[in-house]
Amino acid sequence: MLRTLVKDSAVYAVGTIASRLVGFIMIPVYTRVLTPADYGIIETIVRLVDIIGLLLSVGLAEALLRHYYLAKTDEERNRLIGTVLNLNLLVVIGGILVFYPLSPWMTRLAFGHDRYTHYVAVSLAAMMIGSLIELPLTLWRAEGKAWRFTAISLLKLLTQLGTNIVLVVWLRWAVWGVVMSSFLNAALWSAVLGVLVRLRYGSYFDKRWLRPVLRYGLPLVPASLSLFILNFGDRFFLTRYASTSELGLYSLAYRFAMLVSTFYGVVSLAWGPWAFRVGEMDDGGLHIRRATALVLLTFAAISSGIALMSLPAVRLMSAPSFWEAADYVPALAFGYWLFVAQAPLSVGIRLARRTEYLTMTNGFSAATCLALSFLLIPRYGVWGAVWTTVISFAVLATVIFAVAQSVYPIRHDWAAVAIAVLIAAVPMMSNMVTLEAFWSDLIMRVSLIVFCIGLVGGYAARMRTAQTNPSLVAQNGLLPKEHRHFGNLRERLDCDWRNET
């Protein structure tokens, strides 16, 4: 089963890495036709639209992914898919009717004037129409069609780049070209994928699926907003209590540290479908235990590599005035390893369909982040923001793990967890110990990275060669203590589903 997770992650990586590589190559082109002011306008609009998108997502994509594996027959599955698609369409129509007339007010809120209202209005429409694309892609993830998901993602990328080049580079429409490119691509792909999915699965609106889907998805909305605060809340405090140059250094350091979660984004595309599928197996607990250990160790090595290479990377890629940013990267990278760790450690909450606990844990962590920002940033500036991030993510990982274990206990590999913490945490001190000669320092850092990779590889080899003991299935089982009399997970969830409907 681990091979399936690794194989699907590798396939998803093709589209993700290709999209980032092409975007990087196109930067010199865009910077010659857009001004810094244009970039500022686009960035502000994107953040504004993202917040509205979080409110309108209703958690439907993850709800579809979770309930796909609970449908017993093809007929039930088709009714589920049709219900979620139609519900998403209703949300989009309602969102356009509510938020489109509010675009002048939102523009004034974001910019202080309404001169960019037409940009905001079209961007809102593009975001809402584009949300219709996510469900077909999620459906293919559920079906294990990783190559189809990746192929469509690459085609979407090519059409996006093509329209950007025509509208922004050739016609010189600047911000309007970027906005219209997003709108045209959203309209094109939502129509194409919508028709394909509806021809394949039909159109239904089954009220029996409506309640469990909304019960699962709605708590994810405030949970996502809380994660937004965890990732970007400190910026509002730094804007007030730090200088512009300090904010720039912190932003550069954050860009490096977030590579940890960026790489995990590839694995997360495969993790959800894999975990839900394995959760239906009698020995699913053993597979999830091993996969969680592998994920924690792998991303501990990635976090360690980013932390150790931050100093030479920042010095090679930036001017001397930016070199101080390297001091913040190791601690932030460890914080983002904690952020990544909470995802596999919280799998029990999703398997038990208790997403309201995600709202509670994420909300508590977001409140902790705001409180620490208020206490630490005014006094310690950027370092206050750094330790606010690390502590907040540590609280998130700890609380969400404790709650997940209370509702859905899984026996984790604590030796692997301890090694992962050691690998991820020790490099936090790496930039405090540097060799005078650049190349000697670089060789030392590369050697430490190789050592960390060796630890991960050795532990992975040990897991691979270990023989599965059938007696461990019960010990590592997924069933909550209070529900073990049902015999298995599917029987319990079927009972819950009948009670809800």
C-alpha positions as CSV (number, residue, x, y, z in Angstrom):
1,M,0.0,0.0,0.0
2,L,2.9,2.4,0.6
3,R,4.0,1.8,-3.0
4,T,0.6,3.2,-4.1
5,L,1.0,6.3,-2.0
6,V,4.6,6.9,-3.3
7,K,3.6,6.2,-6.9
8,D,0.6,8.5,-6.9
9,S,2.6,11.3,-5.2
10,A,5.3,11.0,-7.9
11,V,2.6,11.3,-10.6
12,Y,1.1,14.4,-8.9
13,A,4.5,15.8,-8.6
14,V,4.9,16.0,-12.4
15,G,2.1,18.6,-12.7
16,T,3.0,20.5,-9.6
17,I,6.7,20.8,-10.3
18,A,6.1,21.5,-14.0
19,S,3.7,24.3,-13.2
20,R,6.2,25.9,-10.8
21,L,9.1,25.5,-13.2
22,V,7.1,27.1,-16.1
23,G,6.0,29.9,-13.8
24,F,9.6,30.6,-12.8
25,I,10.7,30.7,-16.5
26,M,8.0,33.2,-17.3
27,I,9.0,35.7,-14.6
28,P,11.5,37.6,-16.8
29,V,8.7,38.0,-19.4
30,Y,6.1,39.3,-17.0
31,T,8.4,41.7,-15.3
32,R,9.1,43.4,-18.6
33,V,5.4,44.2,-19.3
34,L,4.0,44.7,-15.7
35,T,5.1,47.4,-13.3
36,P,5.6,46.9,-9.6
37,A,2.4,48.8,-9.0
38,D,0.6,46.3,-11.3
39,Y,2.0,43.4,-9.2
40,G,0.8,45.1,-6.0
41,I,-2.7,45.5,-7.5
42,I,-2.8,41.8,-8.6
43,E,-1.5,40.5,-5.2
44,T,-4.1,42.6,-3.3
45,I,-6.9,41.3,-5.4
46,V,-5.7,37.7,-5.1
47,R,-5.7,37.9,-1.3
48,L,-9.1,39.5,-1.2
49,V,-10.6,36.9,-3.6
50,D,-9.0,34.0,-1.6
51,I,-10.8,35.0,1.5
52,I,-14.2,35.0,-0.3
53,G,-13.2,31.7,-1.9
54,L,-12.6,30.1,1.6
55,L,-16.1,31.2,2.7
56,L,-17.7,29.8,-0.4
57,S,-15.8,26.5,-0.6
58,V,-18.1,24.9,2.0
59,G,-15.6,22.1,2.2
60,L,-17.3,20.2,-0.6
61,A,-14.1,18.9,-2.3
62,E,-12.9,17.1,0.9
63,A,-16.4,16.0,1.7
64,L,-16.7,14.4,-1.7
65,L,-13.3,12.7,-1.2
66,R,-14.3,11.3,2.2
67,H,-17.8,10.1,1.3
68,Y,-16.8,8.6,-2.0
69,Y,-15.4,5.6,-0.1
70,L,-18.5,5.2,2.0
71,A,-20.9,4.6,-0.9
72,K,-21.5,0.9,-1.3
73,T,-22.8,0.7,-4.9
74,D,-22.2,2.6,-8.1
75,E,-25.7,4.0,-7.9
76,E,-25.1,5.5,-4.5
77,R,-21.7,6.9,-5.6
78,N,-23.3,8.5,-8.7
79,R,-26.0,10.1,-6.5
80,L,-23.3,11.4,-4.1
81,I,-21.3,12.9,-7.0
82,G,-24.4,14.5,-8.6
83,T,-25.6,15.9,-5.3
84,V,-22.2,17.5,-4.5
85,L,-21.9,18.9,-8.1
86,N,-25.3,20.5,-8.0
87,L,-24.8,21.9,-4.5
88,N,-21.5,23.4,-5.7
89,L,-23.4,25.0,-8.6
90,L,-26.0,26.5,-6.3
91,V,-23.3,27.9,-4.0
92,V,-21.6,29.5,-7.1
93,I,-24.8,31.1,-8.2
94,G,-25.6,32.4,-4.7
95,G,-22.1,33.7,-4.3
96,I,-22.3,35.7,-7.6
97,L,-25.6,37.1,-6.6
98,V,-24.4,38.2,-3.2
99,F,-20.8,39.2,-3.7
100,Y,-20.8,40.7,-7.2
101,P,-22.9,43.7,-6.2
102,L,-20.6,44.1,-3.2
103,S,-17.4,44.4,-5.3
104,P,-17.3,48.3,-5.1
105,W,-17.4,48.1,-1.3
106,M,-14.8,45.3,-1.1
107,T,-12.6,47.4,-3.5
108,R,-12.8,50.4,-1.2
109,L,-12.0,48.2,1.8
110,A,-8.9,46.8,0.1
111,F,-7.6,49.8,-1.7
112,G,-9.2,52.8,-0.1
113,H,-11.0,53.7,-3.3
114,D,-13.1,52.0,-6.0
115,R,-11.0,52.7,-9.1
116,Y,-10.3,48.9,-9.4
117,T,-13.8,47.7,-8.9
118,H,-14.0,46.2,-12.4
119,Y,-10.8,44.1,-11.7
120,V,-12.3,42.9,-8.4
121,A,-15.7,42.1,-9.9
122,V,-14.3,40.0,-12.8
123,S,-11.8,38.3,-10.4
124,L,-14.6,37.3,-8.1
125,A,-16.6,35.9,-11.0
126,A,-13.5,34.0,-12.2
127,M,-12.9,32.5,-8.7
128,M,-16.5,31.4,-8.3
129,I,-16.7,29.9,-11.8
130,G,-13.3,28.3,-11.3
131,S,-14.4,26.6,-8.2
132,L,-16.5,24.3,-10.4
133,I,-13.2,22.8,-11.7
134,E,-12.0,21.5,-8.3
135,L,-14.7,18.9,-7.8
136,P,-14.0,16.9,-11.1
137,L,-10.3,17.0,-10.2
138,T,-11.1,15.8,-6.7
139,L,-13.2,13.0,-8.2
140,W,-10.3,11.7,-10.2
141,R,-8.1,11.8,-7.2
142,A,-10.7,9.6,-5.4
143,E,-10.8,7.2,-8.3
144,G,-7.0,6.9,-8.3
145,K,-6.6,8.5,-11.8
146,A,-3.5,10.4,-11.0
147,W,-2.3,10.6,-14.6
148,R,-5.7,12.1,-15.7
149,F,-5.5,14.6,-12.9
150,T,-1.9,15.6,-13.8
151,A,-2.7,15.7,-17.6
152,I,-5.7,18.1,-17.0
153,S,-3.6,20.2,-14.6
154,L,-0.9,20.6,-17.3
155,L,-3.4,21.4,-20.0
156,K,-4.9,24.1,-17.7
157,L,-1.4,25.5,-17.1
158,L,-0.7,25.7,-20.8
159,T,-4.0,27.5,-21.6
160,Q,-3.4,29.9,-18.7
161,L,0.1,30.7,-19.9
162,G,-1.1,31.0,-23.5
163,T,-3.9,33.5,-22.6
164,N,-1.5,35.4,-20.4
165,I,1.0,35.8,-23.2
166,V,-1.6,36.9,-25.6
167,L,-3.4,39.3,-23.3
168,V,-0.6,40.6,-21.1
169,V,2.5,40.4,-23.4
170,W,1.1,40.8,-26.9
171,L,-2.0,43.0,-26.3
172,R,-0.4,44.8,-23.3
173,W,-3.5,44.7,-21.2
174,A,-1.5,44.6,-18.0
175,V,-3.7,43.9,-14.9
176,W,-6.8,43.7,-17.0
177,G,-5.0,41.0,-19.1
178,V,-4.2,38.9,-16.0
179,V,-7.8,39.2,-14.7
180,M,-9.4,38.4,-18.1
181,S,-7.0,35.4,-18.5
182,S,-8.2,33.9,-15.2
183,F,-11.8,34.5,-16.1
184,L,-11.5,32.9,-19.6
185,N,-9.7,29.9,-18.3
186,A,-12.2,29.4,-15.5
187,A,-15.1,29.6,-17.9
188,L,-13.4,27.2,-20.4
189,W,-12.4,24.5,-18.0
190,S,-15.5,24.6,-15.8
191,A,-17.6,24.0,-18.9
192,V,-15.4,21.2,-20.3
193,L,-15.0,19.3,-17.0
194,G,-18.6,19.9,-16.0
195,V,-19.9,18.4,-19.1
196,L,-17.6,15.4,-19.0
197,V,-18.5,14.6,-15.4
198,R,-22.2,15.1,-15.8
199,L,-22.3,12.9,-18.9
200,R,-20.4,10.2,-17.0
201,Y,-22.2,10.3,-13.6
202,G,-25.6,12.0,-14.3
203,S,-27.3,14.8,-12.4
204,Y,-28.8,14.1,-9.0
205,F,-29.9,15.9,-5.9
206,D,-30.2,13.2,-3.2
207,K,-31.2,14.7,0.2
208,R,-29.9,11.6,2.0
209,W,-26.3,12.6,1.0
210,L,-26.9,16.4,1.5
211,R,-26.8,16.3,5.3
212,P,-23.6,14.2,5.9
213,V,-21.8,16.1,3.1
214,L,-22.6,19.5,4.7
215,R,-21.9,18.2,8.2
216,Y,-18.5,17.1,7.1
217,G,-17.7,20.1,4.9
218,L,-19.0,23.2,6.7
219,P,-16.7,22.9,9.8
220,L,-13.8,23.0,7.3
221,V,-14.6,26.7,6.4
222,P,-13.7,28.2,9.8
223,A,-10.8,25.7,10.0
224,S,-9.4,27.0,6.7
225,L,-9.8,30.6,7.9
226,S,-7.9,29.8,11.0
227,L,-5.1,28.3,8.9
228,F,-5.1,31.6,7.0
229,I,-4.5,33.5,10.2
230,L,-1.8,31.0,11.3
231,N,0.1,31.6,8.0
232,F,-0.5,35.3,7.5
233,G,-1.7,36.9,10.7
234,D,1.7,38.0,11.9
235,R,2.1,40.3,8.8
236,F,-0.5,42.7,10.2
237,F,1.4,43.1,13.4
238,L,4.8,43.4,11.6
239,T,3.4,46.1,9.4
240,R,2.7,48.2,12.6
241,Y,5.6,47.2,14.8
242,A,8.5,46.6,12.4
243,S,10.3,48.6,9.7
244,T,9.7,48.0,6.0
245,S,13.1,46.5,5.6
246,E,12.5,44.1,8.5
247,L,9.3,43.0,7.0
248,G,11.1,42.4,3.7
249,L,13.7,40.2,5.4
250,Y,11.0,38.2,7.1
251,S,9.1,37.7,3.9
252,L,12.2,36.4,2.1
253,A,12.9,34.0,5.0
254,Y,9.2,32.9,5.0
255,R,9.4,32.1,1.3
256,F,12.3,29.7,1.9
257,A,10.6,28.1,4.9
258,M,7.3,27.6,3.1
259,L,9.1,25.3,0.6
260,V,8.5,22.5,3.3
261,S,4.7,22.8,2.9
262,T,5.0,23.4,-0.8
263,F,6.6,20.0,-1.3
264,Y,4.1,18.4,1.0
265,G,1.4,19.8,-1.3
266,V,2.4,17.2,-3.8
267,V,2.0,14.3,-1.2
268,S,-1.2,15.7,0.2
269,L,-2.9,15.2,-3.2
270,A,-2.3,11.4,-2.9
271,W,-2.6,11.2,0.9
272,G,-6.3,11.9,1.3
273,P,-7.6,9.3,-1.2
274,W,-5.0,6.7,0.0
275,A,-5.8,7.2,3.7
276,F,-9.6,6.9,3.1
277,R,-9.1,3.8,1.0
278,V,-6.8,2.1,3.4
279,G,-9.1,3.1,6.3
280,E,-11.6,0.5,5.0
281,M,-9.1,-2.3,5.4
282,D,-8.8,-4.6,8.4
283,D,-5.0,-3.9,8.7
284,G,-5.4,-0.2,7.7
285,G,-3.9,1.0,11.0
286,L,-0.6,-0.7,10.3
287,H,-0.4,0.8,6.8
288,I,-1.3,4.3,8.1
289,R,1.3,3.9,10.9
290,R,4.0,3.2,8.4
291,A,3.0,5.9,6.0
292,T,2.8,8.5,8.7
293,A,6.3,7.6,9.9
294,L,7.6,7.8,6.3
295,V,6.0,11.2,5.8
296,L,7.3,12.6,9.0
297,L,10.9,11.4,8.4
298,T,10.9,12.5,4.7
299,F,9.8,16.0,5.4
300,A,12.0,16.3,8.5
301,A,14.9,15.7,6.0
302,I,13.5,18.3,3.6
303,S,13.1,20.8,6.5
304,S,16.6,20.0,7.6
305,G,18.0,20.5,4.1
306,I,16.2,23.9,3.7
307,A,17.5,25.0,7.1
308,L,21.1,23.9,6.5
309,M,21.3,25.4,3.0
310,S,19.5,28.7,3.8
311,L,22.6,30.6,4.6
312,P,24.6,29.8,1.4
313,A,21.4,30.0,-0.7
314,V,20.4,33.4,0.6
315,R,23.9,34.7,0.1
316,L,24.1,33.4,-3.5
317,M,20.7,34.6,-4.5
318,S,20.4,38.0,-2.9
319,A,22.4,41.2,-2.2
320,P,24.2,41.6,1.1
321,S,21.4,43.7,2.5
322,F,19.2,40.6,2.5
323,W,21.6,38.2,4.1
324,E,20.2,38.6,7.5
325,A,17.0,36.8,6.3
326,A,19.0,33.5,6.5
327,D,19.0,33.8,10.3
328,Y,15.2,33.3,10.5
329,V,14.9,30.4,8.0
330,P,16.0,27.4,10.2
331,A,13.4,28.1,12.9
332,L,10.7,28.9,10.4
333,A,11.5,25.7,8.5
334,F,11.1,23.7,11.7
335,G,7.8,25.4,12.3
336,Y,6.6,24.4,8.8
337,W,7.7,20.8,9.5
338,L,5.3,20.9,12.5
339,F,2.6,22.3,10.2
340,V,3.2,19.4,7.8
341,A,3.2,16.9,10.6
342,Q,-0.2,17.8,11.9
343,A,-1.8,16.7,8.6
344,P,-1.0,12.9,8.8
345,L,-1.3,12.9,12.6
346,S,-4.8,14.2,12.3
347,V,-6.0,11.6,9.9
348,G,-8.2,10.0,12.6
349,I,-10.5,13.0,12.7
350,R,-11.2,12.8,9.0
351,L,-11.6,9.0,9.1
352,A,-14.2,9.5,11.9
353,R,-15.9,12.3,10.0
354,R,-15.6,14.6,13.0
355,T,-14.4,17.7,11.1
356,E,-15.9,20.0,13.7
357,Y,-12.8,19.1,15.8
358,L,-10.6,20.6,13.1
359,T,-12.6,23.9,13.5
360,M,-11.9,23.7,17.3
361,T,-8.2,22.8,17.1
362,N,-7.4,25.2,14.2
363,G,-9.4,28.0,15.9
364,F,-7.6,27.5,19.2
365,S,-4.2,27.5,17.4
366,A,-5.2,30.7,15.5
367,A,-6.2,32.4,18.8
368,T,-2.8,31.3,20.2
369,C,-1.1,32.8,17.2
370,L,-2.9,36.2,17.6
371,A,-2.2,36.3,21.4
372,L,1.5,35.5,20.8
373,S,1.7,38.1,18.0
374,F,0.3,40.7,20.4
375,L,2.7,39.8,23.1
376,L,6.0,39.0,21.2
377,I,6.1,41.1,18.0
378,P,5.8,44.6,19.6
379,R,8.7,43.6,22.0
380,Y,10.9,41.4,19.8
381,G,10.0,42.5,16.2
382,V,10.8,39.9,13.6
383,W,12.2,37.3,16.1
384,G,8.9,37.7,17.9
385,A,7.1,36.8,14.6
386,V,9.5,33.8,14.1
387,W,8.8,32.3,17.5
388,T,5.1,33.1,17.2
389,T,5.0,30.9,14.1
390,V,7.0,28.1,15.6
391,I,5.0,27.9,18.9
392,S,1.7,28.3,17.1
393,F,2.4,25.4,14.7
394,A,3.7,23.3,17.7
395,V,0.4,24.0,19.5
396,L,-1.5,23.1,16.4
397,A,0.3,19.8,15.9
398,T,0.0,18.8,19.6
399,V,-3.6,19.7,20.1
400,I,-4.8,18.2,16.8
401,F,-2.9,15.0,17.5
402,A,-4.4,14.7,21.0
403,V,-7.9,15.2,19.7
404,A,-7.5,12.8,16.8
405,Q,-6.3,10.1,19.2
406,S,-9.3,10.7,21.5
407,V,-11.8,10.1,18.7
408,Y,-9.9,7.6,16.6
409,P,-6.8,6.1,18.3
410,I,-4.0,4.9,16.0
411,R,-0.8,3.3,17.4
412,H,2.0,5.5,15.9
413,D,5.7,4.6,15.5
414,W,7.2,6.7,18.2
415,A,10.7,5.8,17.4
416,A,10.2,7.3,13.9
417,V,8.5,10.4,15.4
418,A,11.5,10.9,17.7
419,I,14.0,10.6,14.9
420,A,12.0,13.0,12.8
421,V,11.8,15.6,15.5
422,L,15.6,15.3,16.0
423,I,16.3,15.7,12.3
424,A,14.0,18.7,11.9
425,A,14.9,20.5,15.1
426,V,18.7,20.3,15.4
427,P,19.4,22.4,12.2
428,M,17.6,25.4,13.9
429,M,21.0,26.1,15.4
430,S,22.9,25.6,12.1
431,N,23.4,29.3,11.2
432,M,24.9,30.0,14.7
433,V,27.8,27.7,13.9
434,T,29.5,28.5,10.5
435,L,33.0,27.9,9.2
436,E,34.9,30.9,8.0
437,A,35.6,29.6,4.5
438,F,32.5,29.5,2.3
439,W,33.3,26.2,0.6
440,S,34.3,24.5,3.8
441,D,31.0,25.6,5.4
442,L,29.1,24.5,2.4
443,I,30.7,21.0,2.4
444,M,29.9,20.7,6.2
445,R,26.2,21.5,5.5
446,V,25.9,19.1,2.6
447,S,27.5,16.4,4.7
448,L,24.9,17.0,7.4
449,I,22.1,16.8,4.9
450,V,23.5,13.5,3.5
451,F,23.7,12.2,7.1
452,C,20.0,13.1,7.7
453,I,19.0,11.5,4.4
454,G,20.9,8.4,5.4
455,L,19.0,8.2,8.7
456,V,15.7,8.5,6.8
457,G,16.7,5.9,4.2
458,G,17.9,3.5,6.8
459,Y,14.7,3.7,8.8
460,A,12.6,3.3,5.6
461,A,14.6,0.2,4.6
462,R,14.0,-1.2,8.1
463,M,10.3,-0.7,7.6
464,R,10.3,-2.3,4.2
465,T,12.1,-5.4,5.4
466,A,10.1,-5.9,8.5
467,Q,7.6,-8.7,8.3
468,T,4.0,-7.9,9.1
469,N,2.8,-9.7,12.2
470,P,-0.9,-10.5,11.9
471,S,-1.3,-10.1,15.7
472,L,-0.3,-6.4,15.2
473,V,-3.5,-5.7,13.2
474,A,-5.6,-5.6,16.3
475,Q,-3.0,-3.6,18.3
476,N,-2.6,-1.1,15.5
477,G,-6.3,-1.1,14.4
478,L,-8.2,2.0,13.5
479,L,-11.4,1.4,15.4
480,P,-12.2,3.8,18.2
481,K,-12.6,2.1,21.6
482,E,-16.2,3.1,22.0
483,H,-17.2,1.6,18.6
484,R,-15.2,-1.7,18.4
485,H,-18.4,-3.7,19.0
486,F,-19.5,-2.8,15.5
487,G,-16.7,-5.0,14.1
488,N,-15.3,-2.6,11.5
489,L,-15.2,1.0,10.3
490,R,-17.6,0.6,7.4
491,E,-20.4,-0.9,9.6
492,R,-20.1,1.9,12.1
493,L,-20.2,4.7,9.5
494,D,-23.1,3.0,7.7
495,C,-25.0,3.1,11.0
496,D,-24.1,6.8,11.4
497,W,-25.2,7.5,7.8
498,R,-28.6,5.7,8.4
499,N,-29.2,7.7,11.5
500,E,-28.4,11.0,9.7
501,T,-30.8,10.2,6.9
